Amino acid sequence: MAELHILGDIEGATGFKGHSFFCTFEVLAGSQWTLVEGSASGSTHIMQNSHDGIVWSMPLDCHFAFSSAQGWPRLALHIWEVDSYGRKDLAGYGVGFIPMPVADHSPQRLTVNTWKPTYWNPSFPVRMYLQLRQAVMGGNPVLRDDSLVHQNDQRFKLYTISSGDVTVKLTVVSRNAAHVGLKFR
């Protein structure tokens, strides 16, 4: 059985408008993949946004066993903003594939671009009302089904806007990948 070790951290984010943020994450893999040890999901702590961006430095450590490259792992992110009253509001969704291992096991940077759903209506007055309501009361739209974040087949139907970028630094190490026909350089 082949193995894949994913080590690294969610370094931080830039481009988000707001004061304080946290990130929930999940490493998703196909049915041919089994989590051997480590945590495939979690949440960062709340950090304030500064001129340099948000710094989380949240460690990530997963060890998978797999019998096929189909369903290669991906990292799904949900970014949440926390206002001065302690209310959380969606700041963005994002997903990125875990990079392939490299021979020298050097860390690789993964930049995950995030997006969030937006209100849209064919009627201009209704659109203006919804945008005004959102500006005054807050409350970005949130997806009912989180599978839309990491599956592309239905996401094209959504109206979205870009939010910011999350930087992840990962070291990916494989073992016995030749057993499933993979050769990394």
N, C-alpha and C positions, 0 to 999 in steps of 0.2 A: 504494500500500500504506500502510495506517495504521500509526502507531507509538505506543508507550507507553513512557515513561521512568519508572522507579521508583527514587527516590533517598531515602535516609534511614538510619535505624539501629535496631537492636534495642537499646532503651535498658536494659532490665533486667526484673526479676521480683520479685513479692511473694507471700507466702502459702505458700512452700515450707518444709517442716520439714527441717532438715539443716544441714550445715556449708558445703560447697563445691559449686558447680554450674557446668555449662557447657551450652551449647545448640547443637544442630545444626539447620540450617534448609535448606529448599529451596523455591524459588518454582516452583510447578507451573502449567502452562497447557495449554490444549486443543491439538488437532491442527492448528488453523488459526493457531497462534501459533508464531513462530520467534524464538529468542534471537539477537539481532544482536551484542551485545557485553555484557560484564560477566559476573559470576558468579552463577548461579542457585542455588548451594548453597554451604554452608560451615559453619564451626564457630567458636564464640566461644572465648575463653580461659576458664580456670577462675577463678572469683571466689568469695570467701567471702560467706556470708549475714550481713548485719548487721541492726540494728534498722530500718534504712531499706530493707531488701531487698537484692537482688543487682543490681549495676551492671555491665553489659557494654559498652554503647556500641559495638556492633559495626556497622560500616558495611554498607550494603546498596545495590547499584547494578546495575540491570538495564535493558537496552534491548531491547524486543520489537518485532517487526513482526507485524501480524496482518491477516487478510482477513475476519474475522468476530468479533463480540463473544462468540460461543459459546465456552465454555472460558475465561472471564475468569480471570486469574491469582489464585492463592491462595498463602498462605504456610503451609507445614507446618513445625511445630516439634517437636523431641524434646529434652526437658530431662533431663539426666543429673546424678545426685549422685555426688560422689567422696568416699569416706570417708578416714579417717586412714591407711589401709593402701594407698591408691591404687586401690582397687576402684571401678568405676563401677556404678551401679544406676539403673534408670529412675525418674525423678521425675515425668514427665508427657509426654503428647502433646497437641498442639493444632493447630488450623488456623483461619485467618481469611482472608476475601477481601480482596484489595487494594482500597482505596477508589477510587471514581470520581474523576477529576480535577476540581478546582475552578478557576474562572476566574482567581482571583488567585494561584494556585499556592502557596497557604499550606500549611504542613505540617499533616498530619492525624494524630491519634492513633488507633491501633488497639490494643485490648486483647484479647488472645487468652486465653480461659479454657482451662486445661489439665485433663486427666483421665488416669487410669492404670487399667489392668485390675486387678481384685482377684480373689483366690481365692474361689470360691463352690461349695458342694456342698449338696444337699438334706439331707444328714445333718449334724445339729448337731455330734456328736463329731468328724467329719472336718473340718468348718469350723473348729472350735476348734484342732484339731491343726495345720491349715495356717496359721492365724493365729499360733499360738505358734511354729511353725517359722520363719515369716517374721520375727517379732519377734526371735528369737534369732540366726538365721543370715543374715538379710537376703535379698535376691533377690526383688524385685518381679517379677510375671509380665510378660513382654515379648511383643509381637505377633510372630508368624512372618511375617505379610504386612503390610508398612507401608502398603499401599494402603487398609487399613481406616481409617487416620488421616484421609485426605482424601476418602474416598467414603462416603456415608451409607447406602448400600443394605444393608449387612450389619452395621453398627456397633450397631444396636439389639439384637443378640443378646448383646452383651458385658455383663458385670457390671463396673461401673467406679465409681471414687470421684474426686471433684474434688481437684486438687493445688494449684494456684496460678494466678496471672495473669502474663502476659508483656506488657509495654508496648513497642509499636513506633511510631516516629514516621516518617511517610512523606510525601514530596512526590511527587505523581503528575502527570506532564505528558503530554498527548497531542498528536499532530500528524497532520493529515490524517484525523481520525476521521470527517469527513463523507463520505469515500469509501466507508465501510462503513455509512453511515446513522446514525452516532452524533453527537449534539450535546450538549455539556456546558455547563452554566451556571456 
